[in-house]
Amino acid sequence: MRVLLVLTFSLSLAAQQQCDARNDDGTLVTNVTTGGPNLSIGMRLVAQSSFTIDAAQVQTGLQTGGGSFAIWSHDAVNDRPASNISGDGTYTQTRIVCWQGAALPTPVTVTTGQVFWVVWSMPNGSRTPWSTNPVGDVPYRGSFDGGLTWNGQNNGAQPWPAKPYKIRLFCPYPTTPFQHVGQGKAGTVGVPVIDTTGWAALRNEVDVNLESAAPASPAVLGIGTPTQIQIPGLADVYVNPVVTVLVTTSGTAGRGAGDASVPLVIPRAGARGFPLALQWFVLDAQALNGLAHTDGSQTIVN
């Protein structure tokens, strides 16, 4: 399920905007994981046009922890990554499977036909970002020593078979990050957490995640403009909803915590400058008056 946000507002700002992708087809292999420890995966791409890479994402999750993305140059003799030309952009991974990534310390410009590598380092046991469609296969290599050596390169031995890695690349713009406002209200497993991955720019997708919620419970995502309304004993509300999305959290009632995720697609036109607010509400019998909620998350659509 993807939600297309239909908004109208006018203001001139900008953020990282998607400019290229591989295997961004809405499918995902769900029975394969990737990990090390200390594993880096280099994915070989050929630039389809000339652009500057400022950030990268893959579709992953399952494990929490630190990870990174970088752009490496191409070693044509050994068909493997040569050197890190962007520096490592770090991110904190959420266990929810969604598009996750990082901005690069130094943007990298590529030209049409240029070979380059997207190098991803991840927590051990992360979801492998493969499409179910093998048409878009991407050659890849693995390193366990920070890129000093690479497994799978064509150095006289049979190279690893290519796989349909799911990758998004973003072009550079000033970024307006999401900001947390207010406070949440506790339920069965504590205060639910709202987490957003991605950048709220035109044409982009932002995954709005709910964590630490009551399992197998109805939850509502409010999408709209910022507000601040206190309903004593029930909720502190930080969104004036334009759209609401009803989901059921994962898990089994009475066992652990539940999660949810809603992909929010920013439209190509009409939303620039919109003051976007997000908040999750969870029906939870263990919460005061039966309702738990997250704090608010706010940004400007650019």
N, C-alpha and C positions, 0 to 999 in steps of 0.2 A: 504493500500500500504506500503510495506517494501522495502527499498533499501539495497541490499547486496553490501557492499563495497569490491571491488576486487583490492588489492594493493600488491605491493612487495617492501620490504625494510628490512634491517637487523640491529637490535640494541637491546641490552638486557635491557629492563625496564619492569615494571609491574604495574598493577592497580587492583582495586577490580574486582573480576571475579565471575560471577554467578555460584553457586554451588548447588542450589536446588530451586524448585518452586512449586506452587500449582495453578492449573487452568490457566496456561499460554498458552491459546489455541486460542488467536486471537479474542475472542468474548468478549462483554461487555454489560450488561444490561444498558440501557440508560434512564430509566425513574424513577430511584430511587436515592435519596440523603441521606446523613448521616450528623448528626450534633447534637449539644448540646443545649446551649453552654457548653463548657468545657467537651465535651464527649471524652472518650477514649474507643476504641474497642480492646478487647483482643481476639486473634485468636489462638485456640489450635492446635498445630501441633505435630506430632510424627516423630522424626528423621528417615529418610530412610537409612542413613549411618552415619558414624562418620565424623564430620567436625567442623570448627570454623566459627561462624557467625560474620561478621564484618560490614554488612550493610543490609538494608532491603528496599523494595519498594512495593507499591501497585499502581494500575492503578486508578487515581483519577484526579480531577480538578474542574472546575466551579467556585470555590471561591479562592481568594487570601488570604494570611496570613500565620502565623507561624504554624508549626505542629511538631510532633516528632515521633520517633520510639524507641522501647526498647524491650529487651528480658527479660521475667519474668519466674521465676521458677513455678512449678506446685503444687497447693494445691489439693492433691488426694482425701482428705476427702470431700471437697465441690466442686470439679471439677471446679476450677477457678484459676486465676493468684494468686501466693503467694507473691513474692517479686521481685523487679527490680534488675536484676543481671548484667545489661550492662550499666546502666545510660541512660539518654535520649539523643539520637542523633537528633538534630533539623534541620529543613529544611524550606525554604520559598516556599510556594505552588504557582504555576502558574495556571491561570484559564483554560488553555488549558488542555483537558483530555489526559493524557499520564502517563507513568510510572514515579512515583515520590517517593523519599525516602531520607534516610540519613545514613551516617556512624555512627557507635556506638562508644561512648567514650571508652568502654572496650569490646573487642571481647569476645564472649562466645563459649566455646567448648561443643558440644553435642555428644552423642554416639548413636549408632543404637538402636532404640526402645525407646529412652528417650522422655518423654512428656515435651514440653515447650510452651510458649505463646509469640506471636508477638503482642505487644501492640502499637496501632497507635492512636495518637491524631491529630485532624484535624480542620480546620476552619469550622464553622457551615454552613451546606448546601453543603458540598463537594459531588462530584459524588461517589456513593457507588461502591466499586470495586468487583462486582459480575460477574462471567461468566454466559452465558446463558445456560450452560450445568450443570445440577444439580448433575452429577456423583461425582464430587470432593468436596462434601460438607465439610465445616470446622466448628466445634463447635465454638461459640463465646459468649462473655459476654460484658456488658457495664458498665462503671463507669463514674460518674459525679463529683467525688471528688478526682481525682488523684490516684485511686486504693485503697482507704481505704475501700470501699465497692463495690461489683459487683452485677449487676442485671443479672438474667437469669441462675444463677448457680443451680445445682441440690442439693438443701438443703432440700429436702422433697417436694418441689413444682415442677411442670412440667418445665423442662429446655427449653430455647429457641431452636427452630429448627435450625439445622446447615444450613449454606449457602455456596455457591461456591465462597469463597473469592479468589481473584487473588493476589498472593504474590510471590515475588522473594527474595531470600536470596543470599548473596554474601560472599565469603571467603576473608580473609585479604591479601592484597598486598599494597605496597606503592602506593599512588594515585597521578597521574599527573592531576591536575585540568585544565579545560578550562580557557584560558585567553582572555580577550577582548583587541583588538588592534584597533587603529585608531578611526575614528568617522563616524557616519552615516550621511545621508542626508535626510532632512525633506520632508514630503509629506502632505497629507490632514489632518492627525491628529497628526502631529509632526514627530519626528524621529522614524522610525520603530525599534523594539527591537528584537534581537536574544537571545534566551534562550535555553540552552541545559540541559537536565536531564539525569542522568546516568553516567557511567564511561566507558571511551574508552579503554576497554580491549578486548582481543580475546574472541569471543563467546557472548559478551554482545550486548545489544541494546541501542543506544543513541537516544533519541527523540530530534530532532532539531526543535524548535518552533519559530514562527514568531508572534509578537504581535504589536499592535498599528500601523497597516498598513491600507491602503485604503481598504474599504470593497468591496467584489465582484470584485476583480481585479486580473489580472494575476501576478504571482510572481514566481521567479526562485531561487532555492537554488543551490548555487555553492559549490561543494565538491571537495577538492583537496589539493594542497600544498600551504604554505604561500608565498605571494608576496606582493608588495606594488607598485601600479601603480596609478598615478593621471591623470584622464582625465578631464581637466578643464571644469567646468560648467556641467559636466555629472555625474561623479562618482569617488570616491576613492575606488580602488579595492584591496582587501586583500586576494584573493584566486585565485590561478592558477588552473582552474577547470579540474579535471579528469572526473567528472560526473556532470551533471546538471539535476535538477528535476523541472518540470513545474507544478504548482498547481494554483488553484483559491482561494483567501482568502474568509473567511466566511462573512456573513452579507449581507446587502442590500445597493446598491449604494446610496450614499448621506446620510446614516444613521449610525453614530457611527464609530467604528473601526472594522477591519477585522483581523482574525487570520489564521494561518495555522500550520501544524505540519507534519514532515516527520520522520518516524522511520528508523534509520540508523543501519543496522545490521553489526557488525564487524565480519569478517570471522574468522574461527577457525585457519587458518594458512596463512602466507604470508604477514601479515600487521604489525607485531611487529616492533616498532620503527618508524613507518611512521609518519612524521610531518603533522598532519591533520589540514586543514583550512576550515572554513565554513563561508558563507556570503549569506544573502538574498537580492534580488533586486526586486522592485515592480514597475510595470507600473502604474503611478499615474499622472493624468492630472493636479493636483494642485502642483506637484513638479516642480522645475526648470528643463526645458527641458524634462519633462514628466517621470522622473525616480527618485524614492526614494530608499534608501538602508539602511541596518543596518551597524554597525561596523563589524569588523571581530571577529571570535572566533577560537582559535587555541589551540592545545594540541599535545601530543605524544601518538599514539596508542601503548598500552603496552601488 
